[in-house]
């Protein structure tokens, strides 16, 4: 993901990654 600059966004990105 290109928008993982903010901490909450990184957490959300990790959740999406593990959800796949």
N, C-alpha and C positions, 0 to 999 in steps of 0.2 A: 504494500500500500504506500502511496506517496504522501499521505497526510497522517504521519505518526509522530509529528513534532511535539504534540502535547501529551502529557502523561495519561489523562483519561482516554485519549484517542488510542494510545499504545495498548492500554488494557482492553479496549474494545476490539482492536485489531487482533490481539492474542486470542480473545474469546472466539472471534470469527475463524481464526486459523485452526484452533482446536476443534471447532464445530464441524469443519469440513471432513 
